[in-house]
Amino acid sequence: MEGAQTLKKNILLTVQENVKADTLAPQKLI
């Protein structure tokens, strides 16, 4: 069960990083 919790945390962190990248990317492209 601990492994599943760790995976969820890693996925959430990855999603947060992707959101940050998606937020910054359009400014760089324009």
Biotite code that builds the C-alpha atoms (Angstrom):
import biotite.structure as struc

atoms = struc.array([
    struc.Atom([0.000, 0.000, 0.000], chain_id="A", res_id=1, res_name="MET", atom_name="CA", element="C"),
    struc.Atom([2.861, 2.374, 0.759], chain_id="A", res_id=2, res_name="GLU", atom_name="CA", element="C"),
    struc.Atom([4.131, 1.905, -2.788], chain_id="A", res_id=3, res_name="GLY", atom_name="CA", element="C"),
    struc.Atom([0.777, 2.979, -4.183], chain_id="A", res_id=4, res_name="ALA", atom_name="CA", element="C"),
    struc.Atom([0.806, 6.094, -2.003], chain_id="A", res_id=5, res_name="GLN", atom_name="CA", element="C"),
    struc.Atom([4.294, 6.972, -3.227], chain_id="A", res_id=6, res_name="THR", atom_name="CA", element="C"),
    struc.Atom([3.227, 6.500, -6.846], chain_id="A", res_id=7, res_name="LEU", atom_name="CA", element="C"),
    struc.Atom([0.251, 8.803, -6.341], chain_id="A", res_id=8, res_name="LYS", atom_name="CA", element="C"),
    struc.Atom([2.494, 11.460, -4.800], chain_id="A", res_id=9, res_name="LYS", atom_name="CA", element="C"),
    struc.Atom([4.987, 11.174, -7.665], chain_id="A", res_id=10, res_name="ASN", atom_name="CA", element="C"),
    struc.Atom([2.177, 11.433, -10.219], chain_id="A", res_id=11, res_name="ILE", atom_name="CA", element="C"),
    struc.Atom([0.762, 14.509, -8.501], chain_id="A", res_id=12, res_name="LEU", atom_name="CA", element="C"),
    struc.Atom([4.198, 16.146, -8.433], chain_id="A", res_id=13, res_name="LEU", atom_name="CA", element="C"),
    struc.Atom([4.717, 15.340, -12.106], chain_id="A", res_id=14, res_name="THR", atom_name="CA", element="C"),
    struc.Atom([1.325, 16.804, -12.993], chain_id="A", res_id=15, res_name="VAL", atom_name="CA", element="C"),
    struc.Atom([2.126, 19.965, -11.043], chain_id="A", res_id=16, res_name="GLN", atom_name="CA", element="C"),
    struc.Atom([5.441, 20.325, -12.883], chain_id="A", res_id=17, res_name="GLU", atom_name="CA", element="C"),
    struc.Atom([3.688, 19.785, -16.224], chain_id="A", res_id=18, res_name="ASN", atom_name="CA", element="C"),
    struc.Atom([1.116, 22.447, -15.360], chain_id="A", res_id=19, res_name="VAL", atom_name="CA", element="C"),
    struc.Atom([3.899, 24.891, -14.518], chain_id="A", res_id=20, res_name="LYS", atom_name="CA", element="C"),
    struc.Atom([5.645, 24.079, -17.796], chain_id="A", res_id=21, res_name="ALA", atom_name="CA", element="C"),
    struc.Atom([2.400, 24.469, -19.767], chain_id="A", res_id=22, res_name="ASP", atom_name="CA", element="C"),
    struc.Atom([1.781, 27.809, -18.059], chain_id="A", res_id=23, res_name="THR", atom_name="CA", element="C"),
    struc.Atom([5.242, 29.120, -18.951], chain_id="A", res_id=24, res_name="LEU", atom_name="CA", element="C"),
    struc.Atom([5.563, 27.556, -22.406], chain_id="A", res_id=25, res_name="ALA", atom_name="CA", element="C"),
    struc.Atom([2.996, 29.745, -24.259], chain_id="A", res_id=26, res_name="PRO", atom_name="CA", element="C"),
    struc.Atom([4.850, 32.881, -23.175], chain_id="A", res_id=27, res_name="GLN", atom_name="CA", element="C"),
    struc.Atom([8.078, 31.494, -24.620], chain_id="A", res_id=28, res_name="LYS", atom_name="CA", element="C"),
    struc.Atom([6.409, 30.453, -27.890], chain_id="A", res_id=29, res_name="LEU", atom_name="CA", element="C"),
    struc.Atom([4.771, 33.804, -28.537], chain_id="A", res_id=30, res_name="ILE", atom_name="CA", element="C"),
])
